[in-house]
């Protein structure tokens, strides 16, 4: 979709990562990006990107073909009240738990809507994005959305009703993985490793195992079996995780996060 004008309302970490990645990978030109955020430091980041700062939400909508709503769900109604009409516009929303039906009922006009769930690894170009397969975007707009987010990671299309599940999994799991990395490193400290060394080894191990699974098309079970030999060190440690209900606890954490997304 050539020369698509994109607007962004809310320029925090995620909005900033999406726009920065899109510009860096030439998905959009800075001149075609208009951004509003009420915080002065955010506007300074907009200027540094070469994008167009707006003084309010309405300016963003009027200047754009596609508008990315990147505000917190609790702030959506207030932001929508200042946007003016979305007639003929396409809305991309990263707001957890805010359905397309609710978006259409809240904003003025009749926009096309696509919901999505990003995650924070998009900040380093390694994000996981789930896009709403039920969207009424045109084919051209869907292609633009795919290109936009593939510039920052992987893209999966799922039915809208599964986006809460995605929120619980890839949306919330960066925090779970960070805690796991911290715990691995603490185990290294317990055994005498320096903290910086333990952090680097733990983080790189998680990064490398994820890359192995994705690049080789392996199942997690097959990747696990590669390092789990009879009566070895790995099975000794793994048995402790199983005794503690590690898998079930992780599953419950994902479900709890998904439930909270539905509540929003």
Secondary structure, DSSP 4 states (H G I P E B T S, - for coil): -TT--EEEE--SHHHHHHHHHHHHTTSS-GGGEEEE-SSHHHHHHHHHHT-EE-SSHHHHHHT-SEEEE-S-GGGHHHHHTTS-B-TT-EEEE--TT--HHHHHHHSBS--EEEEEE--GGGGGT-EEEEEETT----HHHHHHHHHHHHTTEEEEEE-GGGHHHHIIIIIHHHHHHHHHHHHHHHHHHHTT--HHHHHHHHHHHHHHHHHHHHHHT--HHHHHHHT--TTSHHHHHHHHHHHTTHHHHHHHHHHHHHHHHHH-
